[in-house]
Amino acid sequence: MLKTLISNFLWIGLLLTLAHRVNAQKTESDLTISIGLLVDEMNEKQAIASANKVVKRFNDSGGVHGKKLKLQTRLVKGAWGAGSSQIVDLVFKDKVVGIVGALDGRNAHLAEQVIAKTQILYVSAWASDPTLSKAYVSWYFSVIPTDDQQAKVLTEDIYRNHQSGSRILVIHDGSYDANQSLKSFRSSISKNQNFTIHSLEILPLSEPSEWYRKISAFEMDLVVAFGTNLPILKINENLQGTNGKAPVMYFNMAASASLEIEDLISQRPDNIRYISNDLATNSKKPSSVEDFVQDGVSSLITAIKNTDANLTSMQKVMSEINFQGVTGQIEFDELGRLKNAETQLKITTP
């Protein structure tokens, strides 16, 4: 009899413990809304810090009808394709209602394939590959101007400020994203057949003596740089040559996010040109991944707040968003791209 009572008490205790855990999990789930952040190794620290700052500010102001936002972060690293499991885990394990991605173009394509099937909002805060929006996935949005939009701004400035027949040297880091940027630039500049384009790939571990010699062999009137892994300080120094006067060098947004850009700008060289946004909080400064992540998270939170995280309504609300972000005006066209981005962008000198 005593053994039976003890056994019953133990079972009751176990059931109560399990019930408490279930209720605790249910309570946490009921009081939080999870959003995802996908980052690669290059953008990891800056992107996470920026996203946490936005989430904290929002939670401190009351959250969504008493619910707090919970940021679920996943690092995408390794060979291409390795990040697909991280993306799937965000959707099915972490149960996020939307994802912000600070990824390169190839990994952003993987994310887009997942959200096309799961119908979870995805906001690109770094990949500018124009083919992402051309996949016609209605759950995809981007807060960074595409390579096509950036190329239009670059070529218009070149048309205005350089003579017909000018020789252009495009220097890039060999990455997938840099090659997409080059493709968009070639397409845009080809509308004026009088410009001659040569390209030079400088890989991150290349010996400087190799590309010093190659650059010296080119006769160029201006230079365009694509990619975040270029040794831009040494390149600009090499371009100056013996007479100390370097040709004008343009940077797209990825190139102007190089770790060396601040050092270069601090020298106030008169040959440097980069893309900025007239409506940005700091319109003189090159936009950074932190800025784009901030606007990406803010746009996702706006959709969550206006729908109480209702997945069926969030896509429509997202497509109608219109607010002033730190990188400029955030409003999307029918393909999820920034609307009229070219009208906000300009070429800036340090």
N, C-alpha and C positions, 0 to 999 in steps of 0.2 A: 504493500500500500504506500509506504513512505517513498520507495523507489519510483512508483508511478507518479506521485505528487511532484517529486524533484524533476522527473523527466518532463512533466507537463509545464512546470515553471520555466525550465530551460527552453522549451519550444516557444513558450509565450514570449520570453525575453528575446529570443532570436527573431521572432516575427515582428516584435515591436521595434527592434533595431533596424530591420530591413525596411519597415514602414517609415521610420524616421528618415532613413537615407533617401528613400523614394520621394518623400515629401520635401526634403531639403533640395534635392535635384529639381523637383518640380517648381519649388519656390524660386530657385535661381533662374530657371528657364523662364518663368513667368515675369521676372523682374528685369531681365536683360534682353537686349537685341544684339545679336552678333553680326559684325561686319568683317570682311576679310581684307587682308593686305598681302599682296604677293610682291616680293622683292628679290632682286638678284644680288650677288655679292658686291658689285660695284656701288649699288644704290642703297644697300642695306641700312647703314647707320642713319644717313640723312632722312631716308624715307620713313623709317620707324619713328624717329624723333618727331618729325613733322606731323605724322598721322596721330600719334599719341597726344600731341599738343591740341589738335583740333577736337579730338574725342573728349579730352579732359575739360576743355572750355565748354563744350556742349553739355556734358554731364553736370558740370558745376552750375549750369543755368537751368537745370531741371529735367533734362533728358526728354524723352517722348512719353508724355502722359504718365509720368512717374517711373518709366522704365529707363534703365541706364544702358548706354552702348558699351559693348565689349569688343575690343579689337583683337581679332585672331590673326596672327602673323605667320606666314610660311615663307621659308627661304628656298628659292629655286636655284640650284647649283648643279655643276657637273655637266656631262654631255647633253647636247640638245635632245629634248624629249624626256629627260630625267625629271623635269618639274611637273609632268602631267599628273603624277600621283599626289603631289602637294595641292594641286588645283582641285582634284577630285575630293581630297580629304576636307578641304574648306567647305565644299558644298554638302557632302554627305555625313561627315563626322562632326564638323563644327557648326553645321546648320546655319551658315551665314545667309543673310538676305541680299547681300550685294558684295562686290569685290572691287577694290582699287588695285591696279597693277602698276608697279614701277619696274617694268621688264623690258628687255630688248624685243625687237620685232618678231623673231622666231618663236620665243616663248609666249609672246602675246597671242600669236596665232593658235597655239595649243590651248590657251585659256579661252579663246573665242570659240573653239570647237566644243569645249565643255559647256559653256554658257548657252550655246545654240541648242543643246539638247536638254539642259536643265532649266533654261529660262530664268537665270539669275542675272541681275544687272552687273555689268562689268564696265568700269571706267578706266581707260588707259591714261596714265599720268606720265608716261615717258616715251613709249614706242610711237614714232611718227610715220611708220610705214603706211603709205596710202592704200595699199591693198587690203588692210584690215577693215576699213570702212566699206570697201567695194565688195566685201563678202555678203553684204546685205543682211547682217544679223541684227535684228531690231533691238536686242538687249545690249548692244555694244555702243559705247560713247567714248569720246576722247576730249580731254581738256588741253591737249598740246596740238598746235598746228601741224598738219601733215607735211611730209616732204614736198608734195606738190604745191601747197600753199606757201611754204618757205621759199621754194625755188622761184616762184613768181616774184616775190619781193626782192630776192637777190638779183634776178635777171633784169628787172625794171631799173634797179639802181645802176647796174652795169651799163645798160643802154643809155642812161642819162649822163653818166660821168666818164665814160670811156669811148674812145674813138672806134668807129666801125673798122673791123679788121684786127682788133686787139687779139693778142695771143694769151689764152687762159691756161694756167697749169692748175689742175685739180689734185690736191694731195689728200689721201684718205688712209685710214688705218686697216683696210682690208676686211673689216667686219661686215656682217650681213646688213646691218643698219646703214653703214657708210655707203655700201654699194647701192642700196635702195635710194639714198639721197642723191648719189651720183646719177642714177637713172632718171630721177625726176628733174635734176638740173639740166642734163643733156636734152631732155624732151622740151624743157622750157626755153633754153637758149637757142635751140635749133630753129626757132621761128625767125631768128636773124642769122642768115647763112654766112654772114661776113666775119663771125667770130670763130677762131680756131681753138680747139680744146685738146689738150694732152692730159693724161692722168698718171699719177705716180703713187704706188702703194708703199706705205712705210709701216711695216709691222712693228708691234710694241718692242720686240727684242732685236730689231735690226741693228746692225753695226752702223753708227753715225757716218763713218767714212764711206760706206756704200751709198747712202742716199745724198751725202754732201756732193759726191761726184756726179750723181744723176741730176740733182737740182742744177748744178753748175752748167750741165750740158744743155739745159733748156733755155731757149730765148723766150721770155715771157713778159707780158705787160702787167698782168695781175694774177693773183693766186686765190683759189677757193679751197677751204679746208673742211673736210667731213670726218666725223668720228671723234669719240671721247678719249681715245688712247694715243693721240699724237703728241710728240715732244715739241710742243709749239714754241717754247722759248728758244730751243736750239734751231728750229726751222727758221724762225724770224731772224735770228742772229746770222744764220747762213745766207738768208736772202739778201741781207744788207751788202754782202760782198765787200770788195775793197774800197768802194766809194762811199760806204756808210749810208746809202739811200736804198731802202727796200721797196719793192713794188707793193701796191695795195693788196692786202690779204683779207678776204671775207671769211667769216665763220658762220656755219649754220648753228641751230640751237644746241645740237649735241656737241659740236666742237667747242662752243663757247661755255660748255659745262665742264671742260677739262679742269683737272686739279691745278693746272698751271695758269689758268686764265687770270686769276687775281694778281699773280706776280707780273704777268705780261702787261695787264692794264695799269698797274701801279707805275710802270715805266713811262706811261703816257706816250706810246709810240704813235706817230701821226699817220701810219699806214694801215692801222687795224680798223676793221669794220665788222660789226656783229648785229644780229637781229634782236630787237627789243620790242616792247609793246607800249604804245602811247598811253593805254589805259591801265597799265600795271601800277602797283603801289609805288615801285621805284622804277620808273620808265627808263632810267639811264643805265641800269644794271642788267647784265645778261640774266635771263631767267634760269633758275636752278631746279633740280629735281624736287627739292623741298617745297618750292613754290607750287609746282604742278601737283604734287601729292596733296598739299593743303587744299587746293581748289577741287581736286578729285574727291577727297573725303567730304568736303563741304557740300558738293553737289549731291553726293550719295545720301548724306544726312538730310538734306532738304527734301529729297524724294521720300525718305523714310518718315520724316516728321509730318509731311502733308498727306500721308496715306496710312499712318500708324503701322508701317512695315507690311502693308498688304501687298503681297507679291503680284497679284493680278492687276493692281492699280499703279504700281511703281513705275513701270515702263512708260506709261502715258504721261505721268507727272514729270518724269525725267526729260522726256522729249519737249516739254513746255517750259523748262527751267530758264530763268533769265535773271542773273544777278552779277554784281560787280565783284570779281575775285581779285586775288593779289596779282595774278598774271594778266588780267584784262577782263573783258566782258565774257561771261560764261553763258552761252546760248548755243543750242545744237540745231544742225540742219537735218534733213530727212535721212541722212546716212549716219548720223551720230557724230559728225565732225563739228568743230567749232564754226559757228555761222559767221560769215563775212570776216574771217580771221585776217585776210590780206589787208583789209581797210584799217585794222588796228596796228599791224606790224610796221616797223620802220627800220632803217639801217642807222646804227648809232656808232659814233667814234668815242674813244675813251675820254 
